Amino acid sequence: MKIFKPAQLSPEWWDLKVGKISGTRFGQVLSKKKNRLVYELMNEIIAGQCDMSIFVDDNMQYGIDNEQIALDLYTEQSGIKVEKVGAILSDFFESHIASADGVNCENGIVQEVKCTQNGAIHLERFFEGVDSSYLPQCINYFAVSKEVKEVHFISYCGYRTEKPMFWKVLKREDFQDKIKLGLATIPEIEIELKEKIEQYSF
């Protein structure tokens, strides 16, 4: 697993993200619907930077404030050590990364933490599993590195004091079709991106 060490939201991390397909964009890679992914990537490459004007609402701030608490509870209950990293670099494409909340390289496990203030969402995750909106982000970890065997989706809700944290295990073998689709589509996106940049620059 090729690890990028500088922390998320650091200047080095923002530089890495320029023109990259990451977890939040992997759903666009997998989608059969027309989207503007190529233009988003093109915009960043031409500008030489990402849009760093992130609006942090109350829910995002709750996640920022509680992510480490969730990881500490996870380590305590699972016995799995977590290394904080900035990103995992693709085994295959320079344009492809995954920003993990934690990794355990020894066992090929990636931790993805989602904190919520909504107790009902936390309960739904317990019974129904990973939110559909976050599933492409989780699958992206398998696509970015063949060494990722499991993704542990950690849900944290401090308001559910009886069970504030739990995790769901996603296994590589259950997403082979999506992984193959993503790995087949990224080169197509890279070609289209290069052609459009050349046309625009002419």
C-alpha positions in Angstrom: 0.0 0.0 0.0 1.6 3.3 -1.1 1.0 5.8 1.6 1.0 9.6 1.4 2.0 10.8 4.9 1.1 14.5 5.2 -2.1 15.0 7.0 -5.5 15.7 5.5 -6.1 19.5 5.0 -2.4 20.2 5.1 -0.9 22.3 2.2 0.8 19.2 0.9 -2.5 17.2 0.9 -4.3 20.0 -1.0 -1.4 20.0 -3.6 -1.8 16.2 -4.0 -5.5 16.5 -4.6 -5.2 18.7 -7.7 -6.7 17.0 -10.7 -7.1 13.7 -8.8 -10.0 11.2 -8.6 -10.6 10.5 -5.0 -13.3 8.8 -3.0 -15.9 11.6 -3.2 -15.5 11.5 -7.0 -15.5 7.7 -7.4 -19.3 7.7 -7.6 -19.0 9.8 -10.7 -16.5 7.3 -12.2 -19.0 4.4 -11.6 -22.0 6.3 -12.7 -23.5 5.7 -16.2 -25.1 9.2 -16.0 -23.5 12.2 -17.7 -21.6 14.2 -15.1 -19.0 17.0 -15.1 -16.1 15.1 -13.5 -13.7 15.7 -16.4 -14.4 19.4 -16.2 -13.9 19.5 -12.5 -10.5 17.8 -12.9 -9.7 20.0 -15.9 -10.5 23.1 -13.9 -8.2 22.1 -11.1 -5.3 21.3 -13.4 -5.6 24.6 -15.3 -5.9 26.6 -12.0 -3.1 24.5 -10.4 -5.1 24.2 -7.2 -8.3 22.7 -5.7 -11.2 24.8 -4.4 -10.2 25.0 -0.7 -13.2 27.1 0.4 -14.9 24.4 2.3 -18.0 25.4 4.1 -17.9 23.7 7.5 -21.4 23.3 8.8 -22.4 22.0 12.2 -22.5 18.3 11.0 -19.0 18.6 9.5 -17.6 20.2 12.6 -19.1 17.4 14.7 -17.3 14.9 12.5 -14.0 16.8 12.8 -14.3 17.0 16.6 -15.3 13.4 17.1 -13.3 11.4 14.4 -10.4 10.6 16.8 -12.8 9.7 19.6 -14.4 7.2 17.2 -11.1 5.8 16.1 -9.9 5.4 19.7 -13.1 3.5 20.6 -12.7 1.3 17.5 -9.1 0.4 18.5 -10.1 -0.3 22.0 -12.9 -2.6 21.0 -11.4 -4.3 17.9 -7.7 -4.4 19.0 -6.8 -3.2 15.5 -4.1 -0.5 15.4 -4.9 2.6 13.3 -2.3 4.7 11.5 -3.4 8.2 10.5 -2.4 9.1 6.9 -3.1 11.7 4.3 -4.0 9.4 1.5 -3.4 6.1 -0.2 -1.9 6.4 -3.7 -3.2 4.2 -6.5 -1.3 1.1 -7.5 -2.3 1.9 -11.1 -3.0 5.5 -12.0 -1.3 8.8 -11.0 -4.7 10.5 -11.1 -6.3 8.2 -8.5 -6.1 8.5 -4.7 -8.1 7.7 -1.6 -8.1 9.9 1.5 -8.4 7.3 4.3 -9.3 8.2 7.9 -7.0 5.4 9.0 -5.1 2.3 7.8 -3.8 -0.9 9.1 -1.3 -1.9 6.4 -0.3 -5.2 8.1 -3.9 -6.6 7.7 -4.9 -4.6 4.6 -7.7 -2.8 6.5 -8.8 0.8 5.9 -11.0 2.7 8.4 -13.6 5.2 7.1 -15.3 7.2 9.9 -18.6 8.9 9.6 -19.9 10.8 12.6 -23.5 11.9 12.9 -25.5 13.9 15.4 -28.6 12.1 14.2 -29.3 9.1 16.3 -31.8 7.7 13.7 -29.1 7.6 11.1 -26.7 5.8 13.5 -29.4 3.2 14.1 -30.2 2.8 10.4 -26.5 2.2 9.7 -26.4 -0.5 12.4 -29.3 -2.4 10.8 -29.0 -1.5 7.1 -25.2 -1.0 6.7 -23.3 1.7 4.9 -25.3 4.7 3.6 -25.7 4.3 -0.2 -24.1 7.8 -0.7 -20.9 6.6 1.0 -20.6 3.2 -0.6 -18.7 4.5 -3.7 -16.2 6.2 -1.3 -15.6 2.8 0.4 -15.3 0.9 -2.8 -12.7 3.4 -3.9 -10.3 2.0 -1.3 -10.4 -1.4 -3.0 -9.9 0.2 -6.4 -7.0 2.3 -5.3 -4.9 -0.6 -4.0 -5.0 -4.3 -4.4 -3.6 -4.6 -0.9 -6.8 -3.3 0.7 -8.7 -6.4 1.8 -11.4 -4.9 4.1 -12.9 -1.5 4.7 -14.2 -0.9 8.2 -17.0 1.7 8.0 -17.2 3.3 11.5 -20.3 5.1 12.6 -20.1 7.4 15.6 -23.0 9.2 17.4 -22.2 10.5 20.9 -25.9 10.9 21.5 -26.5 7.2 21.3 -24.7 6.6 24.6 -25.6 2.9 24.8 -23.6 2.2 21.6 -21.9 5.4 20.4 -19.6 3.6 18.0 -19.8 0.4 15.9 -18.3 -0.6 12.5 -19.4 -2.6 9.5 -17.0 -4.7 7.6 -16.9 -4.5 3.8 -14.9 -7.2 2.0 -13.0 -6.8 -1.3 -14.5 -9.9 -2.8 -18.1 -8.5 -2.5 -17.3 -5.6 -4.9 -15.3 -7.1 -7.7 -17.6 -5.8 -10.5 -17.5 -2.3 -9.2 -13.7 -2.4 -8.7 -13.2 -3.7 -12.3 -15.6 -1.0 -13.7 -13.7 1.7 -11.9 -10.3 0.5 -13.0 -11.6 0.3 -16.6 -13.2 3.7 -16.6 -10.3 5.8 -15.1 -8.1 5.4 -18.2 -11.0 6.5 -20.4 -11.4 9.6 -18.2 -7.6 10.3 -18.3 -7.7 10.2 -22.1 -10.7 12.5 -22.4 -9.1 14.9 -19.9 -5.9 15.1 -21.8 -7.7 15.6 -25.1 -9.9 18.4 -23.7 -6.9 20.2 -22.1 -5.0 20.1 -25.4 -8.1 21.4 -27.3 -8.6 24.2 -24.8 -5.0 25.2 -24.8 -4.7 25.3 -28.6 
